[in-house]
Amino acid sequence: MVILCVLDERAFCTHSKVAELRAFCTYHRDVRETTSDSTSAARVAAAIGALTLRATRAGLYGRLTSGVEGVDATTYPVLSGLARVGPVTATKLAEAIGMDRTVATRYATRLQEAGLIARRPDPADARATELALTAEGERAVTALRGAMESLLAEEMTTWTPGEAAAFAGRLEQLTEWLVQGHDPSGSP
């Protein structure tokens, strides 16, 4: 694995492959540093770290959006985020998805040009504009979520139904805990 990490990126890999390779190497380095007598918590922390890397997300988004008209790895977070938080201003969407407002606005414009989102007056503030999914945008989100489920189902084919159900349940619990926030003192 270490040898793969030091390859000359320009000679051997496309940009997206370099990003995937960096994420792979970072994850495996973190796991090696925390394994042998590592706790399960350290292993989970390393895995979450790898999942949250921009390179990991970009690689996943690239696979998901392949063949979906009007969406690519860069615009996917805006479309997906808008589907999750509902009609909102670009500022609120950018905050929700952790993206700079100007970048989110630029990607929203690309999605609008593709017919996937629409801009309309914000009912709460006549000076502001709200972003909302169009019917075509909703269909794209449905297709993208189906692609994600298929990708995961393919990976999980070697798992028993019990293993898959247990993993899903634990992941939901962990996600809920992370979303709610956690104070080490025990206060939520």
Backbone torsions as a table, in degrees:
resi	resn	phi	psi	omega
1	MET	NA	-40.0	-178.9
2	VAL	-62.2	-38.2	179.3
3	ILE	-60.5	-41.8	178.5
4	LEU	-59.7	-34.2	-176.3
5	CYS	-69.5	-22.1	-176.5
6	VAL	-104.9	10.8	176.2
7	LEU	-61.4	148.4	175.4
8	ASP	-70.6	109.3	-174.3
9	GLU	-58.0	-40.4	-176.5
10	ARG	-66.9	-31.6	-175.1
11	ALA	-84.0	-30.9	-169.7
12	PHE	-113.5	-18.8	-170.3
13	CYS	-136.0	150.8	169.0
14	THR	-76.8	167.9	-178.0
15	HIS	-57.0	-46.1	-177.5
16	SER	-66.5	-34.7	178.2
17	LYS	-68.6	-36.4	176.8
18	VAL	-62.1	-44.5	179.8
19	ALA	-61.4	-44.1	178.9
20	GLU	-64.7	-39.9	179.5
21	LEU	-64.5	-42.8	177.9
22	ARG	-61.2	-44.4	179.7
23	ALA	-62.3	-43.7	179.6
24	PHE	-59.9	-48.7	-177.7
25	CYS	-66.6	-40.6	179.2
26	THR	-62.9	-45.3	180.0
27	TYR	-61.4	-49.0	-177.0
28	HIS	-67.8	-31.8	174.6
29	ARG	-65.4	-46.2	179.6
30	ASP	-61.5	-41.3	179.9
31	VAL	-65.9	-43.7	178.8
32	ARG	-60.8	-39.0	-179.3
33	GLU	-69.6	-24.5	-176.6
34	THR	-106.4	-7.9	-177.0
35	THR	-88.2	-161.0	-167.0
36	SER	72.0	-82.6	175.3
37	ASP	-105.5	25.3	-175.3
38	SER	-69.0	155.1	176.8
39	THR	-83.6	162.8	174.5
40	SER	-61.2	-36.2	179.7
41	ALA	-61.9	-39.5	178.4
42	ALA	-65.8	-38.8	178.5
43	ARG	-66.4	-41.9	177.9
44	VAL	-64.8	-41.9	178.7
45	ALA	-60.3	-42.1	178.2
46	ALA	-64.7	-40.0	179.4
47	ALA	-66.8	-42.9	177.8
48	ILE	-63.0	-40.8	176.8
49	GLY	-57.8	-43.1	178.8
50	ALA	-67.1	-39.3	179.8
51	LEU	-65.2	-32.1	-176.8
52	THR	-88.3	-4.2	175.9
53	LEU	-63.8	138.6	178.3
54	ARG	-56.0	-40.4	-178.6
55	ALA	-63.1	-39.6	178.6
56	THR	-64.9	-46.9	-180.0
57	ARG	-62.9	-43.6	-178.8
58	ALA	-62.4	-40.2	177.9
59	GLY	-63.6	-44.1	178.3
60	LEU	-64.4	-46.9	-178.9
61	TYR	-62.1	-37.2	178.1
62	GLY	-62.5	-42.4	177.9
63	ARG	-66.7	-41.3	-178.0
64	LEU	-66.1	-40.1	-172.8
65	THR	-86.7	-6.0	179.1
66	SER	-58.5	119.3	178.8
67	GLY	89.3	-2.4	177.3
68	VAL	-96.4	116.8	-175.8
69	GLU	-63.9	129.1	173.6
70	GLY	87.3	-3.6	-178.4
71	VAL	-125.8	138.7	173.7
72	ASP	-136.7	-175.0	-176.1
73	ALA	-60.4	-28.4	-178.7
74	THR	-82.6	-34.3	-178.1
75	THR	-89.1	-16.4	-178.5
76	TYR	-53.9	-47.3	-178.9
77	PRO	-59.8	-32.9	179.1
78	VAL	-69.5	-47.8	-179.9
79	LEU	-63.5	-48.2	-179.4
80	SER	-64.6	-42.5	178.8
81	GLY	-62.6	-41.3	178.9
82	LEU	-64.1	-37.2	177.4
83	ALA	-64.5	-33.8	-177.9
84	ARG	-80.2	-39.0	-174.7
85	VAL	-99.0	-8.9	178.0
86	GLY	81.5	-178.1	-179.7
87	PRO	-57.9	123.5	-179.4
88	VAL	-149.9	168.8	174.0
89	THR	-73.5	162.0	178.4
90	ALA	-61.0	-35.8	179.5
91	THR	-63.4	-47.2	-180.0
92	LYS	-67.3	-37.4	177.5
93	LEU	-64.5	-45.5	179.8
94	ALA	-58.5	-42.7	177.5
95	GLU	-61.9	-43.9	-176.8
96	ALA	-65.2	-35.1	-176.2
97	ILE	-101.0	0.7	177.0
98	GLY	70.7	42.4	-178.1
99	MET	-127.9	149.0	175.2
100	ASP	-60.5	139.4	-176.8
101	ARG	-59.1	-40.9	-178.4
102	THR	-66.7	-35.8	177.6
103	VAL	-69.2	-45.4	178.6
104	ALA	-59.8	-40.3	178.6
105	THR	-64.3	-42.6	178.8
106	ARG	-62.2	-44.6	179.0
107	TYR	-68.3	-35.3	176.7
108	ALA	-62.7	-38.1	177.6
109	THR	-62.4	-42.4	177.6
110	ARG	-62.8	-41.0	178.4
111	LEU	-68.1	-35.1	176.4
112	GLN	-65.4	-44.3	178.6
113	GLU	-61.7	-28.7	177.3
114	ALA	-83.8	-3.3	178.6
115	GLY	81.4	15.8	-175.8
116	LEU	-94.8	-24.2	174.4
117	ILE	-133.9	161.3	178.0
118	ALA	-129.6	152.9	173.2
119	ARG	-105.3	139.0	178.5
120	ARG	-148.3	160.9	179.6
121	PRO	-60.1	140.4	177.2
122	ASP	-76.2	120.0	-178.2
123	PRO	-63.0	-22.3	-179.3
124	ALA	-87.4	-18.3	-176.8
125	ASP	-152.6	105.3	-175.7
126	ALA	-60.5	-19.7	179.4
127	ARG	-81.1	-17.3	-174.5
128	ALA	-100.9	160.9	177.0
129	THR	-115.9	139.7	-179.3
130	GLU	-107.0	143.6	174.5
131	LEU	-99.4	139.1	179.2
132	ALA	-145.6	149.7	175.6
133	LEU	-70.0	143.2	169.9
134	THR	-89.0	175.1	176.0
135	ALA	-59.8	-39.7	177.9
136	GLU	-65.4	-37.7	176.8
137	GLY	-64.0	-40.3	177.4
138	GLU	-63.9	-39.0	177.1
139	ARG	-64.9	-39.7	178.7
140	ALA	-63.8	-42.7	178.6
141	VAL	-62.5	-42.7	177.8
142	THR	-60.1	-43.6	178.6
143	ALA	-64.2	-41.9	-179.4
144	LEU	-67.2	-40.0	177.5
145	ARG	-67.3	-36.1	174.8
146	GLY	-63.8	-39.3	177.9
147	ALA	-64.1	-40.2	178.3
148	MET	-63.4	-45.3	178.8
149	GLU	-61.3	-41.9	179.2
150	SER	-63.8	-42.6	179.1
151	LEU	-60.5	-46.3	179.8
152	LEU	-68.2	-41.1	179.4
153	ALA	-61.0	-38.5	178.5
154	GLU	-63.2	-43.5	179.2
155	GLU	-65.9	-33.6	-174.1
156	MET	-89.4	7.0	-177.9
157	THR	-61.8	-26.1	-179.4
158	THR	-87.4	-4.5	179.6
159	TRP	-85.8	149.1	172.7
160	THR	-73.9	158.5	176.5
161	PRO	-56.5	-36.3	178.3
162	GLY	-65.6	-41.7	177.7
163	GLU	-63.1	-43.9	-179.3
164	ALA	-63.6	-44.5	-179.9
165	ALA	-65.7	-41.2	179.3
166	ALA	-64.6	-43.7	178.8
167	PHE	-61.9	-46.1	-179.6
168	ALA	-59.4	-44.2	179.9
169	GLY	-63.3	-45.6	-180.0
170	ARG	-67.1	-39.0	179.0
171	LEU	-64.7	-40.1	176.4
172	GLU	-61.7	-42.9	178.8
173	GLN	-62.6	-46.1	-179.7
174	LEU	-63.4	-42.8	179.7
175	THR	-62.5	-44.7	179.1
176	GLU	-59.9	-43.1	179.4
177	TRP	-63.0	-44.0	180.0
178	LEU	-67.4	-40.3	-179.3
179	VAL	-65.8	-40.1	-179.3
180	GLN	-71.3	-19.9	-176.6
181	GLY	84.9	156.0	-178.2
182	HIS	-146.7	128.9	176.1
183	ASP	-98.9	124.5	-178.9
184	PRO	-55.1	-21.4	179.3
185	SER	-73.3	-8.7	179.7
186	GLY	105.6	-11.8	178.1
187	SER	-80.5	139.0	178.6
188	PRO	-69.5	NA	NA
